[in-house]
Amino acid sequence: CSDELFIRPLSLVLSAAVRKGITEAVARAFKDTRVKAVVLCGENGKFCGGADIREFAKAMSGPPLVPMIHAIEAGEKPVVAAIEEMALGGGLELALGCHYRVAHAKARLGLPEVTLGLLPAAGGTQRLPRLTGIPAALDLITTGRHISAQEALKLGIVDRVTEGNAVEAAVELALSVVGRPLAPRRLSNHATPLPADLDGVFEEVLVQVKRRARGAMAPVACAKAVRAAAELPYSRGLECERELMNTLFTSGQARALQYCFFAQRAAGKWSLPNGARWDNSRPRAVHTAGVIGLGTMGRGIAVCLVKAGISVVAVETEEKQLDSGRRAVRGMLERDAKRRGVTAPLHMITFTLSMQQLRDVDLVIEAVFEDMALKKSVFAELSRVCRPNALLCTNTSGLDVDELASVTDRPPLVVGMHFFAPAHVMKLLEVICGPRSSPETVATAMTLGKRLGKVSVAVGNCPGFVGNRMLKLYLDQAHFLLEEGASPEQVDQALEEFGFALGIFKVADLSGLDIGWRVRKAAGLIGPDVDPKFPSRHRQGRRYCPLPDLLCEQGRLGQKSGRGWYLYDSAGGKEARPDPAISSFLQEYRLRYGISARRITEQEVVERCVFVLANEGFRILEDGMAAAPEDIDMVYVFGYGWPRHRGGPMFHAAQVGLATVLQRLEFYHRQNPDIPHLQPSTLLRRLVGARSPPMQQWKQHIRSINSQL
Ligand SMILES: CCCCCCCC/C=C\C/C=C/C(=O)SCCNC(=O)CCNC(=O)[C@H](O)C(C)(C)COP(=O)(O)OP(=O)(O)OC[C@H]1O[C@@H](n2cnc3c(N)ncnc32)[C@H](O)[C@@H]1OP(=O)(O)O
């Protein structure tokens, strides 16, 4: 119309073309005497998802963001951002350069650059603190969390929130402010409001960020940039922001985190050998679900389902377990509802001792004890009870999904849904596609995972699937290192320095050492043929470490018994302390077997534990149990505490250099010829022979792809 001009970016992201479009249109609008005010909005009801991450890997082209935003802020006509759906990263920075901001009530705002190993380098670290003050800006910039429009209003980030049409509300606001002075609306002119204890605030944030993401550079750089906003004038703060960004931009960490962003999305695009794919297979609607077994896993799964709006029938076999399950699930739902200020949806879950109650559900997730015979009896019973088209899913962590399917009347409707403990918190869902799982079944499980807020990764049906198959070898290395002279705390410290949230022995104590003990018994590694007093260090033709079995025999089961690889204050205690008894136990063990302890370096701990993961990842690719290295990496990042800023074991191997990984594995294998998993995989050798092509080309080097997916 005659006195206003709409400028519409062309897409979700601030690509070079979009920046060009905005720069030119704003210049035109500022020049055009008929235009009194400008409203900036997005296409298709989405304001902006930020800079185009794909452009970061290319040479910079198109107008840069910083001067573009500066020109908007410096303009003599009011510019109002109409924020629909989202203003993220560079998108929010663009909005902060506008003189006013109107958001739709459902919009989300945030500066998630830190999650990509970067910082908001289009003036965001300088403008936001001037608007909200230091603590709120530090929180948003160092965590990257998204906030609602209501929270943004409270923080002063937006001027108005509307339930109606945000563009219309922005136009109304724009017209109402024509002629008002713009200088007070330019955030770069503002002085940053300072907290009384500036040093204290920053010290606390640095402690928090280091705890949250050990070894990650970006959160620390983000805090430094905000500090510049507290101490320097805007223009100097901007320089500091740029310098910090330069360092981050070229770092391996930023590359790894951006890789994770795309790998996470790629994992959703599954395909099966029969041609079924994410985009040609329709998932079933799931309104009601059954959960069988209310142990730790079943409880978490039931909570996830209810929170996603699915009615649940939860089944247990005995009154006592049912009661404690009911209390636990209700407690979790109530705490969650309290935190979110809503009513707990307790009416959506029924607790019962009768399998008959599952007759009408759309899908069942079995989460009973990890025992094939027990699971088979449950699946046979489900076949009898459930409607013929109900999906039957198992939360097994490693058993043969096809063997389970074979006892049912509907193998195509059977699929694995492997959740990770605690199931209502952990983001990973391994969807195990049995050879007979139908495309619709896989599509339903993958889509349900997404609906539950999980990162669903389709994997093949082999012992341990992807995650636990690799974990076993990682754990083996850690145990062998103890035999050779390391202590649990030394191994854990090296892994935590590498970036793992928790070292492997702390994780083992947390999960319970008896879990692996039971699995080893079932695999015939412990049994009547093994002398309990003097167990051999070789089983089934390879080196075996009986240390964890010996610990379990002493009743040291981890946190739950107050003692495991570490000592805890009490049963269930959380604070792990090194235990002198473990040190003597290891010394006696080495003495008994004639092992002379040697000094083990941090490098050896990390290389053996981490390279063995990647080595098995290559074998998994060769076996067709994962469709791509990205899938393996996402399993490790979202399910096993792998440090995101190192991309995943496969990405890390590529970063270190495949030739180096090969050479180090050969070295360790020469030292330990009885550990077959240190022997480099065929695919790794072939890739090195082909001069280490990029990850996207790895699959081309598998001789005969026998995809199980
Ligand atoms: C030497 C120094 C030089 C420095 C020069 C650089 C200056 C930089 C200045 C400023 C820094 C600003 C940085 C940024 O803005 S970084 C980006 C920040 N934004 C984000 O992190 C948001 C990322 N996106 C999301 O969170 C979500 O995608 C969403 C909320 C926007 C939408 O979610 P949803 O509807 O679930 O869709 P998908 O996630 O599936 O995404 C759809 C599709 O779009 C792709 N995509 C999304 N966001 C981006 C993006 N920012 N860049 C590129 N591509 C993006 C996504 O990958 C999907 O693609 P598909 O899989 O191919 O379908």
Ligand as a Chemical Component Dictionary entry (heavy atoms), coordinates in Angstrom:
data_LIG
# 
_chem_comp.id                   LIG 
_chem_comp.type                 NON-POLYMER 
_chem_comp.pdbx_formal_charge   0 
_chem_comp.three_letter_code    LIG 
# 
loop_
_chem_comp_atom.comp_id 
_chem_comp_atom.atom_id 
_chem_comp_atom.alt_atom_id 
_chem_comp_atom.type_symbol 
_chem_comp_atom.charge 
_chem_comp_atom.model_Cartn_x 
_chem_comp_atom.model_Cartn_y 
_chem_comp_atom.model_Cartn_z 
_chem_comp_atom.pdbx_ordinal 
LIG C1  C1  C 0 35.344 -15.653 10.127 1  
LIG C2  C2  C 0 34.064 -15.307 10.740 2  
LIG C3  C3  C 0 33.029 -15.089 9.684  3  
LIG C4  C4  C 0 31.732 -15.137 10.325 4  
LIG C5  C5  C 0 30.691 -14.883 9.311  5  
LIG C6  C6  C 0 29.406 -15.383 9.775  6  
LIG C7  C7  C 0 28.612 -14.297 10.339 7  
LIG C8  C8  C 0 27.511 -14.933 11.031 8  
LIG C9  C9  C 0 26.793 -13.963 11.745 9  
LIG C10 C10 C 0 25.919 -14.301 12.637 10 
LIG C11 C11 C 0 25.845 -15.602 13.282 11 
LIG C12 C12 C 0 24.554 -16.226 13.097 12 
LIG C13 C13 C 0 24.564 -17.526 13.122 13 
LIG C14 C14 C 0 23.316 -18.276 12.981 14 
LIG O1  O1  O 0 22.241 -17.804 12.818 15 
LIG S1  S1  S 0 23.543 -19.932 13.026 16 
LIG C15 C15 C 0 21.919 -20.561 12.833 17 
LIG C16 C16 C 0 21.120 -20.411 14.066 18 
LIG N1  N1  N 0 19.877 -21.060 13.893 19 
LIG C17 C17 C 0 19.652 -22.280 14.318 20 
LIG O2  O2  O 0 20.460 -22.900 14.929 21 
LIG C18 C18 C 0 18.302 -22.855 13.988 22 
LIG C19 C19 C 0 18.494 -24.193 13.360 23 
LIG N2  N2  N 0 17.241 -24.750 12.901 24 
LIG C20 C20 C 0 16.328 -25.261 13.750 25 
LIG O3  O3  O 0 16.434 -25.230 14.942 26 
LIG C21 C21 C 0 15.138 -25.902 13.114 27 
LIG O4  O4  O 0 15.504 -26.351 11.848 28 
LIG C22 C22 C 0 13.943 -24.953 12.999 29 
LIG C23 C23 C 0 13.387 -24.662 14.393 30 
LIG C24 C24 C 0 14.326 -23.677 12.299 31 
LIG C25 C25 C 0 12.845 -25.671 12.161 32 
LIG O5  O5  O 0 12.579 -26.925 12.748 33 
LIG P1  P1  P 0 11.694 -28.006 11.978 34 
LIG O6  O6  O 0 10.453 -27.379 11.518 35 
LIG O7  O7  O 0 11.605 -29.211 12.846 36 
LIG O8  O8  O 0 12.487 -28.372 10.645 37 
LIG P2  P2  P 0 13.894 -29.060 10.474 38 
LIG O9  O9  O 0 14.748 -28.888 11.644 39 
LIG O10 O10 O 0 13.688 -30.445 9.973  40 
LIG O11 O11 O 0 14.517 -28.161 9.295  41 
LIG C26 C26 C 0 13.925 -28.140 8.011  42 
LIG C27 C27 C 0 15.040 -28.042 6.988  43 
LIG O12 O12 O 0 15.666 -26.768 7.127  44 
LIG C28 C28 C 0 17.064 -26.942 7.337  45 
LIG N3  N3  N 0 17.508 -25.864 8.221  46 
LIG C29 C29 C 0 16.922 -25.423 9.325  47 
LIG N4  N4  N 0 17.585 -24.402 9.849  48 
LIG C30 C30 C 0 18.630 -24.183 9.030  49 
LIG C31 C31 C 0 19.693 -23.259 9.037  50 
LIG N5  N5  N 0 19.805 -22.309 9.978  51 
LIG N6  N6  N 0 20.586 -23.308 8.029  52 
LIG C32 C32 C 0 20.481 -24.236 7.048  53 
LIG N7  N7  N 0 19.499 -25.158 6.993  54 
LIG C33 C33 C 0 18.582 -25.130 7.985  55 
LIG C34 C34 C 0 17.178 -28.312 7.982  56 
LIG O13 O13 O 0 18.462 -28.832 7.808  57 
LIG C35 C35 C 0 16.126 -29.072 7.221  58 
LIG O14 O14 O 0 16.684 -29.388 5.976  59 
LIG P3  P3  P 0 16.415 -30.794 5.285  60 
LIG O15 O15 O 0 16.837 -31.839 6.252  61 
LIG O16 O16 O 0 17.235 -30.772 4.056  62 
LIG O17 O17 O 0 14.938 -30.860 5.037  63 
# 
loop_
_chem_comp_bond.comp_id 
_chem_comp_bond.atom_id_1 
_chem_comp_bond.atom_id_2 
_chem_comp_bond.value_order 
_chem_comp_bond.pdbx_ordinal 
LIG C1  C2  SING 1  
LIG C2  C3  SING 2  
LIG C3  C4  SING 3  
LIG C4  C5  SING 4  
LIG C5  C6  SING 5  
LIG C6  C7  SING 6  
LIG C7  C8  SING 7  
LIG C8  C9  SING 8  
LIG C9  C10 DOUB 9  
LIG C10 C11 SING 10 
LIG C11 C12 SING 11 
LIG C12 C13 DOUB 12 
LIG C13 C14 SING 13 
LIG C14 O1  DOUB 14 
LIG C14 S1  SING 15 
LIG S1  C15 SING 16 
LIG C15 C16 SING 17 
LIG C16 N1  SING 18 
LIG N1  C17 SING 19 
LIG C17 O2  DOUB 20 
LIG C17 C18 SING 21 
LIG C18 C19 SING 22 
LIG C19 N2  SING 23 
LIG N2  C20 SING 24 
LIG C20 O3  DOUB 25 
LIG C20 C21 SING 26 
LIG C21 O4  SING 27 
LIG C21 C22 SING 28 
LIG C22 C23 SING 29 
LIG C22 C24 SING 30 
LIG C22 C25 SING 31 
LIG C25 O5  SING 32 
LIG O5  P1  SING 33 
LIG P1  O6  DOUB 34 
LIG P1  O7  SING 35 
LIG P1  O8  SING 36 
LIG O8  P2  SING 37 
LIG P2  O9  DOUB 38 
LIG P2  O10 SING 39 
LIG P2  O11 SING 40 
LIG O11 C26 SING 41 
LIG C26 C27 SING 42 
LIG C27 O12 SING 43 
LIG C27 C35 SING 44 
LIG O12 C28 SING 45 
LIG C28 N3  SING 46 
LIG C28 C34 SING 47 
LIG N3  C29 SING 48 
LIG N3  C33 SING 49 
LIG C29 N4  DOUB 50 
LIG N4  C30 SING 51 
LIG C30 C31 SING 52 
LIG C30 C33 DOUB 53 
LIG C31 N5  SING 54 
LIG C31 N6  DOUB 55 
LIG N6  C32 SING 56 
LIG C32 N7  DOUB 57 
LIG N7  C33 SING 58 
LIG C34 O13 SING 59 
LIG C34 C35 SING 60 
LIG C35 O14 SING 61 
LIG O14 P3  SING 62 
LIG P3  O15 DOUB 63 
LIG P3  O16 SING 64 
LIG P3  O17 SING 65 
# 
